[in-house]
C-alpha cells in the first residue's frame, strides 16, 4: 500500500468540525474510565475490606480479575465490531461497564465484587478496541496522529488521578462512589457515540472463532497468574515455573491454531507487517517491559528502601505523569521534523539510561534533583511509547483495522503483565530471607531493566526513514538521516 493510499484510508466518514472534536472525546471518556478503574481501587482496598469483612491483603483478586478480563475479552473486539458496527458495539460496551460499575458499588460480598469487576473488564476491553477502530476508520491518517496524542491524555489522567480520587471519595463519601462515578461518564460517552460514531459498514461477517477464543483465553489467563506467582513467595519455585511453562505451552498451541485457521479470532498474520512487528513485539514489547517496571519499582524503593511514607512516595512518582502529559503537546512536531526511525533510535538509549539512572538514587538525594530527574524520565518515556504506538498502525489497511486494534491492546496488556511479573520476581530473588528488599537490591534490578529496554534499540534500527511517513508527515527528501 502506497503512502498516498494510506493517507486516504479511513476517511469515508464526513469530517465535520463537531465530528473532529466529539468522536475522539467519546473515545477519550472510555479510555479514562478504563484506566481510572484499574488504579482507583488501590487506595480504596482498606475501606472495601472493612465493609466485606476481608483483610486488604485478601482483595488482590479484585484488581487481578479486572486486568485479566480486559486481556481475555480483547480478541472479541474485532469480531463484534464487524458483526454489529462500531456505534452499537461501543454503546453496548459502555452499558456493560456502567451496569458492572453499579453492581460493584452495591456488592455485599467479595465474590459478588469479583464477578462485577470481571464484567467491568469485559466492557473496558471492548471500549478500548472498538474506540480505536472508530478513530482509525473515521479519520485520514494525516489527522490521526494529533487526535491520538491529545486523546491519550485521558489514558494518562486515569493512573494520575486514580489514587487521589479514590482516596478522596473513600474518605469523604464511601468506597462505593469510586464505582458510581462511572455512570454519568458512561451516559455522556454513549450520547456522543450515538451522534458521532460512524454507522455499520456493509460486508461479510466471519463466524466467531470459538476454538481460537478458548485457546487464547486459557493461555492468557495462565500467563497472567504465572506472572503474579513469580513474585509471590507463597508459591514454591517449582509451582511458579510449572505454571509459567503451562501458560507458554497453552499460548504456543493457540498461536499454532491461529496461524492455521481460515478466519482466526486474532489475526497474527498482521505481524508479517514489519512496522507492526517492530512497534508491538521486537521493539515495543521490550521497551514496554523495561519502562513499565519503574511504575512498580520506584514507589517500593522509596518506601521499603528509603523509608518514605506512602504520601511522600506518591508525591515523588506523581511527577512522572506530569512529564508524560507535557510530552504529548510537542510529539507531533518532533515526528514531523525527525520521523519515527530517528526518534526511536535516539530516544531508546536515552530512556534505557534513565531507567538505569534510578540505581543512583539514595535516601539523601535532594528533592529538587530527584523530582527533576523523575519528570525528565516521564517526558522521555512518553515520547517512546507515543512514537511506537503511533507507528504501529501506519501500514494497516482499512479492512485490517478491527483485527489490528485487538492485537495492539492484547500485546500492550500482556507486556505490562510480563513487566510487573518480572520485576516482582527479581525483587523476590534478590530480597533477604525475610522478604525485605534493600536499596542495593533495587539498584541491581533497575540496571537489569535498563538493559532490557536497551535491547529494543536493535529492533528500531531496522526501521527505514520513510516508515510511518503517512502518519507523521515526515519527508525524507527534505531531511537527511
C-alpha positions as CSV (number, residue, x, y, z in Angstrom):
1,X,0.0,0.0,0.0
2,X,1.4,3.4,-1.0
3,X,1.7,6.5,1.2
4,X,-1.0,8.3,-0.8
5,X,-3.4,5.3,-0.3
6,X,-2.6,5.3,3.4
7,X,-3.4,9.0,3.7
8,X,-6.9,8.3,2.5
9,X,-7.5,5.2,4.5
10,X,-10.5,5.5,6.8
11,X,-11.7,8.9,5.5
12,X,-15.1,7.8,4.3
13,X,-16.9,9.3,7.3
14,X,-17.7,13.1,6.9
15,X,-15.2,15.2,8.8
16,X,-17.3,18.0,10.2
17,X,-15.9,20.2,12.9
18,X,-18.2,18.6,15.5
19,X,-17.1,15.1,14.5
20,X,-13.4,16.1,14.7
21,X,-14.0,17.1,18.4
22,X,-16.8,14.9,19.8
23,X,-15.9,11.5,18.3
24,X,-12.4,11.5,19.9
25,X,-14.0,12.9,23.1
26,X,-16.3,9.9,23.3
27,X,-13.4,7.5,23.0
28,X,-11.3,9.5,25.5
29,X,-14.1,9.2,28.1
30,X,-13.9,5.4,27.6
31,X,-10.1,5.3,27.9
32,X,-10.3,7.5,31.0
33,X,-12.8,5.2,32.7
34,X,-10.8,2.0,31.9
35,X,-7.5,3.3,33.2
36,X,-9.2,5.1,36.2
37,X,-10.8,1.9,37.4
38,X,-7.6,0.0,37.1
39,X,-5.9,2.4,39.6
40,X,-8.7,3.9,41.7
41,X,-9.4,0.7,43.6
42,X,-5.9,0.5,45.1
43,X,-6.5,3.3,47.7
44,X,-10.0,2.0,48.5
45,X,-9.0,-1.5,49.4
46,X,-8.9,-1.0,53.2
47,X,-12.4,0.5,53.1
48,X,-13.7,-2.3,50.9
49,X,-12.1,-4.9,53.1
50,X,-13.8,-3.3,56.2
51,X,-17.2,-3.5,54.6
52,X,-16.8,-7.0,53.2
53,X,-15.1,-8.4,56.3
54,X,-11.8,-9.1,54.5
55,X,-8.2,-8.1,55.1
56,X,-6.9,-5.8,52.3
57,X,-4.2,-8.4,51.5
58,X,-7.1,-10.8,50.6
59,X,-8.5,-8.4,47.9
60,X,-5.8,-8.8,45.3
61,X,-8.2,-10.7,43.1
62,X,-10.4,-7.6,42.8
63,X,-7.5,-6.0,40.8
64,X,-6.2,-9.1,39.0
65,X,-9.6,-10.2,37.7
66,X,-10.2,-6.8,36.1
67,X,-6.9,-6.8,34.3
68,X,-7.4,-10.5,33.3
69,X,-10.9,-9.8,31.9
70,X,-9.5,-6.9,29.9
71,X,-6.9,-9.1,28.3
72,X,-9.2,-12.1,27.7
73,X,-12.0,-10.1,26.2
74,X,-9.9,-8.0,23.8
75,X,-9.8,-10.6,21.0
76,X,-13.6,-10.4,20.8
77,X,-13.5,-6.7,19.9
78,X,-12.6,-7.2,16.2
79,X,-15.3,-9.8,15.6
80,X,-18.0,-7.8,17.4
81,X,-17.1,-4.6,15.5
82,X,-17.5,-6.4,12.2
83,X,-20.8,-8.0,13.4
84,X,-22.6,-5.1,15.0
85,X,-20.6,-2.0,13.9
86,X,-18.6,0.5,16.0
87,X,-21.6,2.5,17.1
88,X,-23.7,-0.3,18.5
89,X,-20.7,-2.2,19.9
90,X,-19.2,0.9,21.7
91,X,-22.6,1.8,23.2
92,X,-23.0,-1.8,24.3
93,X,-19.6,-1.8,25.9
94,X,-20.4,1.5,27.8
95,X,-23.7,-0.1,29.0
96,X,-21.9,-3.2,30.2
97,X,-19.3,-1.1,32.0
98,X,-21.9,1.2,33.7
99,X,-24.0,-1.8,34.8
100,X,-21.0,-3.5,36.2
101,X,-19.9,-0.4,38.0
102,X,-23.3,-0.2,39.7
103,X,-23.0,-3.9,40.6
104,X,-19.5,-3.2,42.1
105,X,-20.9,-0.4,44.2
106,X,-23.8,-2.5,45.5
107,X,-21.7,-5.6,46.2
108,X,-22.0,-7.1,49.7
109,X,-19.6,-10.0,49.3
110,X,-16.1,-10.5,47.9
111,X,-17.3,-12.8,45.1
112,X,-20.1,-10.5,44.0
113,X,-17.5,-7.8,43.7
114,X,-15.1,-10.0,41.8
115,X,-17.8,-11.0,39.3
116,X,-18.8,-7.4,38.8
117,X,-15.2,-6.5,38.2
118,X,-14.9,-9.2,35.6
119,X,-17.9,-7.7,33.7
120,X,-16.3,-4.3,34.0
121,X,-13.2,-5.7,32.4
122,X,-15.3,-7.1,29.5
123,X,-16.8,-3.7,28.8
124,X,-13.5,-1.9,29.2
125,X,-11.8,-4.2,26.7
126,X,-14.5,-3.5,24.1
127,X,-14.3,0.2,24.7
128,X,-10.5,0.2,24.1
129,X,-10.5,-1.9,20.9
130,X,-13.8,-0.6,19.3
131,X,-12.9,3.0,20.2
132,X,-9.5,2.7,18.4
133,X,-11.3,1.2,15.3
134,X,-13.7,4.1,15.2
135,X,-10.9,6.6,15.2
136,X,-8.9,4.8,12.6
137,X,-11.9,4.4,10.3
138,X,-13.3,7.9,10.7
139,X,-10.3,10.0,10.0
140,X,-7.5,10.1,7.4
141,X,-4.0,9.1,8.6
142,X,-2.8,12.6,8.4
143,X,-5.2,13.6,11.2
144,X,-5.0,10.6,13.4
145,X,-1.6,11.4,14.9
146,X,-2.7,14.6,16.6
147,X,-6.0,13.1,17.6
148,X,-4.3,10.1,19.3
149,X,-1.8,12.4,21.0
150,X,-4.4,14.6,22.7
151,X,-6.8,11.7,23.3
152,X,-4.1,9.8,25.1
153,X,-4.1,12.5,27.7
154,X,-7.3,10.7,29.0
155,X,-5.3,7.5,29.4
156,X,-2.5,9.3,31.2
157,X,-5.0,11.1,33.6
158,X,-6.5,7.8,34.8
159,X,-3.4,6.5,36.5
160,X,-2.5,10.1,37.6
161,X,-5.7,11.0,39.4
162,X,-7.0,7.5,40.2
163,X,-5.3,7.1,43.6
164,X,-6.2,10.7,44.5
165,X,-9.8,10.5,43.5
166,X,-10.1,7.0,45.1
167,X,-8.7,8.3,48.4
168,X,-10.9,11.4,48.4
169,X,-14.2,9.5,47.6
170,X,-13.4,6.8,50.1
171,X,-12.5,9.3,52.9
172,X,-15.3,11.8,52.4
173,X,-18.2,9.7,51.0
174,X,-17.6,5.9,50.8
175,X,-15.7,3.4,48.6
176,X,-19.0,2.7,46.7
177,X,-18.7,6.0,44.9
178,X,-15.4,5.1,43.2
179,X,-17.7,2.9,41.0
180,X,-20.8,5.0,40.9
181,X,-19.0,8.0,39.3
182,X,-18.6,5.9,36.1
183,X,-22.3,6.0,35.4
184,X,-22.6,9.7,34.3
185,X,-19.4,9.4,32.4
186,X,-20.7,6.4,30.5
187,X,-24.0,8.1,29.7
188,X,-22.2,11.1,28.3
189,X,-19.9,9.0,26.2
190,X,-22.9,6.9,24.9
191,X,-24.7,10.1,23.9
192,X,-21.7,11.2,21.9
193,X,-21.2,7.8,20.3
194,X,-24.8,7.6,19.1
195,X,-24.4,11.0,17.5
196,X,-20.9,10.9,16.0
197,X,-19.7,7.3,15.6
198,X,-19.8,6.0,12.0
199,X,-22.7,3.7,11.1
200,X,-22.2,0.0,10.5
201,X,-20.3,-0.8,7.3
202,X,-21.8,-3.4,5.0
203,X,-19.7,-6.5,4.4
204,X,-19.4,-10.2,5.2
205,X,-19.0,-11.1,8.9
206,X,-16.9,-14.2,9.5
207,X,-18.1,-16.8,12.0
208,X,-16.9,-16.4,15.6
209,X,-13.7,-18.5,16.1
210,X,-14.8,-20.2,19.3
211,X,-11.8,-22.6,19.4
212,X,-9.3,-19.7,19.0
213,X,-11.0,-17.7,21.7
214,X,-10.9,-20.7,24.2
215,X,-7.2,-21.4,23.4
216,X,-6.2,-17.7,23.7
217,X,-8.3,-17.2,26.9
218,X,-6.7,-20.2,28.6
219,X,-3.1,-19.2,27.6
220,X,-3.5,-15.6,28.6
221,X,-5.2,-16.5,31.9
222,X,-2.4,-18.9,32.8
223,X,0.2,-16.3,31.8
224,X,-1.3,-13.5,34.0
225,X,-1.5,-15.8,37.0
226,X,2.0,-17.2,36.4
227,X,3.4,-13.7,36.3
228,X,1.7,-13.0,39.6
229,X,3.2,-16.2,41.1
230,X,6.8,-15.3,40.2
231,X,6.9,-12.6,42.9
232,X,4.7,-14.5,45.4
233,X,6.8,-16.4,48.0
234,X,3.8,-18.5,48.9
235,X,4.4,-20.3,45.6
236,X,7.3,-22.7,45.5
237,X,9.8,-22.2,42.7
238,X,8.6,-25.4,41.1
239,X,5.0,-24.4,41.2
240,X,5.7,-20.9,39.7
241,X,7.9,-22.5,37.0
242,X,5.3,-25.1,36.2
243,X,2.5,-22.6,35.9
244,X,4.7,-20.4,33.6
245,X,5.6,-23.5,31.5
246,X,1.9,-24.5,31.2
247,X,1.0,-21.0,30.1
248,X,3.7,-20.9,27.4
249,X,2.5,-24.3,26.1
250,X,-1.1,-23.1,26.0
251,X,-0.1,-19.9,24.2
252,X,2.0,-21.9,21.8
253,X,-1.0,-24.1,21.0
254,X,-3.1,-21.0,20.5
255,X,-0.5,-19.4,18.2
256,X,-0.2,-22.6,16.1
257,X,-4.0,-22.9,15.7
258,X,-4.5,-19.2,14.9
259,X,-1.8,-19.4,12.2
260,X,-3.6,-22.3,10.6
261,X,-7.2,-21.1,10.9
262,X,-9.0,-19.7,7.9
263,X,-10.8,-16.9,9.9
264,X,-8.9,-16.7,13.2
265,X,-10.3,-14.6,16.0
266,X,-6.9,-12.9,16.3
267,X,-5.0,-12.4,13.1
268,X,-1.4,-13.0,13.9
269,X,-0.5,-12.6,10.2
270,X,-0.5,-8.9,10.9
271,X,2.9,-9.4,12.5
272,X,4.2,-10.0,9.0
273,X,3.9,-6.2,8.5
274,X,7.4,-5.0,9.6
275,X,6.3,-1.8,11.3
276,X,3.7,-3.7,13.4
277,X,6.1,-6.4,14.3
278,X,8.7,-3.9,15.5
279,X,6.4,-1.5,17.3
280,X,4.5,-4.2,19.2
281,X,6.8,-7.1,19.6
282,X,10.6,-6.9,19.0
283,X,10.9,-3.2,19.9
284,X,7.8,-2.0,21.6
285,X,7.4,-5.2,23.6
286,X,10.9,-5.0,25.1
287,X,10.8,-1.3,26.0
288,X,7.3,-1.7,27.5
289,X,8.6,-4.4,29.8
290,X,11.6,-2.3,30.9
291,X,9.8,1.1,31.2
292,X,6.7,-0.2,32.9
293,X,8.7,-1.8,35.7
294,X,9.5,1.7,37.0
295,X,5.9,2.1,38.0
296,X,6.3,-0.8,40.5
297,X,9.9,-0.4,41.5
298,X,10.2,3.3,42.2
299,X,7.4,3.6,44.8
300,X,8.7,0.4,46.5
301,X,12.3,1.7,46.6
302,X,11.1,4.9,48.1
303,X,9.0,3.2,50.8
304,X,10.8,0.0,51.5
305,X,14.4,1.0,50.7
306,X,14.4,4.7,51.8
307,X,11.6,4.6,54.5
308,X,9.3,7.2,52.9
309,X,5.6,7.3,53.7
310,X,3.1,6.4,51.1
311,X,2.2,10.1,50.8
312,X,5.8,11.1,50.3
313,X,6.4,8.4,47.7
314,X,3.2,9.3,45.8
315,X,4.2,13.0,45.7
316,X,7.5,12.0,44.0
317,X,6.1,9.5,41.5
318,X,3.2,11.8,40.7
319,X,5.7,13.9,38.6
320,X,6.1,11.0,36.1
321,X,2.5,11.7,35.0
322,X,3.2,15.4,34.6
323,X,6.1,14.8,32.3
324,X,4.1,12.3,30.3
325,X,1.3,14.7,29.7
326,X,3.6,17.6,28.7
327,X,5.3,15.5,26.1
328,X,2.1,14.9,24.2
329,X,1.9,18.5,23.1
330,X,5.1,18.6,21.2
331,X,5.4,15.0,20.0
332,X,3.5,15.6,16.7
333,X,6.1,18.4,15.8
334,X,9.0,16.1,16.7
335,X,7.6,13.3,14.4
336,X,7.1,15.6,11.5
337,X,10.6,17.1,11.9
338,X,12.6,13.9,12.5
339,X,10.4,10.9,11.6
340,X,9.7,7.7,13.5
341,X,13.0,6.0,13.0
342,X,15.3,8.8,14.1
343,X,13.3,9.4,17.3
344,X,13.2,5.8,18.3
345,X,16.8,5.1,17.5
346,X,18.0,8.1,19.5
347,X,15.4,8.0,22.3
348,X,15.7,4.3,23.2
349,X,19.3,4.6,24.6
350,X,18.2,7.7,26.5
351,X,15.2,6.1,28.2
352,X,17.3,3.0,29.0
353,X,19.9,5.2,30.6
354,X,17.2,7.0,32.6
355,X,15.9,3.7,33.9
356,X,19.4,2.7,34.9
357,X,19.9,6.1,36.5
358,X,17.4,5.3,39.2
359,X,20.1,3.0,40.6
360,X,22.0,6.1,41.7
361,X,19.1,7.4,43.8
362,X,19.8,7.5,47.6
363,X,17.8,8.4,50.6
364,X,19.8,11.6,50.8
365,X,19.1,12.6,47.2
366,X,17.9,16.3,47.2
367,X,14.2,16.6,46.5
368,X,14.7,19.1,43.7
369,X,17.2,16.9,41.9
370,X,15.1,13.7,42.3
371,X,11.8,15.4,41.1
372,X,13.6,16.9,38.1
373,X,15.0,13.5,37.2
374,X,11.7,11.8,37.5
375,X,10.0,14.5,35.4
376,X,12.6,14.1,32.7
377,X,12.0,10.3,32.8
378,X,8.3,10.7,32.4
379,X,8.9,13.1,29.4
380,X,11.2,10.7,27.5
381,X,9.2,7.6,28.4
382,X,6.0,9.2,27.0
383,X,7.9,10.1,23.8
384,X,9.0,6.5,23.4
385,X,5.6,5.0,23.9
386,X,3.7,7.6,21.9
387,X,6.1,7.2,19.0
388,X,6.0,3.4,19.0
389,X,2.2,3.2,19.4
390,X,1.5,5.6,16.5
391,X,4.0,3.8,14.3
392,X,2.1,0.5,14.8
393,X,-0.9,1.4,12.7
394,X,1.0,3.2,9.9
395,X,0.8,0.3,7.4
396,X,-2.5,-1.2,8.4
397,X,-5.2,-1.4,5.7
398,X,-8.8,-0.3,6.2
399,X,-10.0,-4.0,6.2
400,X,-7.5,-4.9,8.9
401,X,-8.3,-2.2,11.4
402,X,-10.6,-4.3,13.7
403,X,-8.0,-7.2,13.9
404,X,-5.2,-4.7,14.4
405,X,-6.9,-3.0,17.3
406,X,-7.4,-6.3,19.2
407,X,-3.8,-7.3,18.6
408,X,-2.5,-3.9,19.7
409,X,-4.3,-3.9,23.1
410,X,-3.5,-7.6,23.8
411,X,0.2,-7.2,23.2
412,X,0.2,-4.0,25.3
413,X,-1.6,-5.6,28.3
414,X,0.5,-8.8,28.1
415,X,3.7,-6.7,28.0
416,X,2.6,-4.8,31.1
417,X,1.7,-8.1,32.9
418,X,5.1,-9.6,32.0
419,X,6.8,-6.4,33.2
420,X,5.2,-6.5,36.6
421,X,5.8,-10.2,37.0
422,X,9.4,-9.9,36.0
423,X,10.0,-7.0,38.3
424,X,8.3,-8.8,41.2
425,X,10.3,-12.0,40.5
426,X,13.6,-10.0,40.6
427,X,12.6,-8.4,43.8
428,X,11.7,-11.7,45.4
429,X,15.0,-13.2,44.1
430,X,17.3,-10.5,45.5
431,X,15.4,-9.9,48.7
432,X,16.6,-11.3,52.0
433,X,15.2,-14.5,53.5
434,X,12.5,-12.5,55.4
435,X,11.4,-10.9,52.1
436,X,12.7,-7.4,52.8
437,X,14.5,-5.6,49.9
438,X,17.4,-3.3,50.5
439,X,18.4,-0.2,48.4
440,X,21.1,-2.3,46.8
441,X,18.6,-4.9,45.5
442,X,16.7,-2.1,43.7
443,X,19.9,-0.8,42.1
444,X,20.7,-4.2,40.6
445,X,17.1,-4.5,39.3
446,X,17.0,-1.1,37.8
447,X,20.2,-1.8,35.8
448,X,18.7,-5.1,34.6
449,X,15.5,-3.4,33.4
450,X,17.6,-0.7,31.7
451,X,19.4,-3.5,29.7
452,X,16.0,-5.0,28.7
453,X,14.9,-1.6,27.5
454,X,18.2,-1.1,25.5
455,X,17.6,-4.3,23.6
456,X,14.7,-2.6,21.8
457,X,17.3,-0.4,20.0
458,X,18.4,-3.3,17.8
459,X,14.8,-3.7,16.5
460,X,14.3,0.1,15.9
461,X,17.5,0.2,13.9
462,X,15.7,-1.9,11.3
463,X,13.2,0.8,10.5
464,X,13.6,2.9,7.4
465,X,13.5,6.7,7.3
466,X,10.2,6.6,5.4
467,X,8.4,4.2,7.8
468,X,5.2,5.9,9.1
469,X,5.5,9.0,6.8
470,X,1.8,8.9,6.1
471,X,1.2,9.4,9.8
472,X,4.0,11.7,10.8
473,X,4.1,13.9,7.7
474,X,7.9,13.4,7.7
475,X,9.6,13.9,4.3
476,X,12.9,12.1,3.9
477,X,13.7,14.0,0.7
478,X,13.8,17.2,2.8
479,X,15.9,15.9,5.7
480,X,18.9,13.6,5.9
481,X,19.1,10.6,8.2
